[in-house]
C-alpha cells in the first residue's frame, strides 16, 4: 500500500467592513474540495468585529454576505465555534446554521 497525495490550492475570499479607514469587522470564506461532491464546501472562518462596534449588526451583515457568496457554488457551508462560546452558538443558529456535530482538532 502506498499513500499518495494531490496538492490543491485553496481559494478564499476575505470580507471586511471599514468605517472611516478603520477595519471594524472581517470574515473569511474558504473553499475546500471533496471528491464525493461535484461542488466545493465552504468554511466560514475568522468572523470578528472589534469590541466597541459589536451589537450593531456588523457580524450579521458579514455572515449574510458570506452565505450569499457560498450559495453560488458550494454544497454546504461550515462554521465552527468553541464549546465555551454558547452565546455565539445561538447567534449562528439564528442565522440558519444547525449544530451538526463536534469538531476535533490538533494544534501544532
Secondary structure, DSSP 4 states (H G I P E B T S, - for coil): --------PPEEEEEEEEETTEEEEEEEEEEE--TT-SSEEEEEEEEEE-GGGTTSSHHHHHHHHHHHHHHHHEEEEEE---TT-HHHHHHHHHTT------------
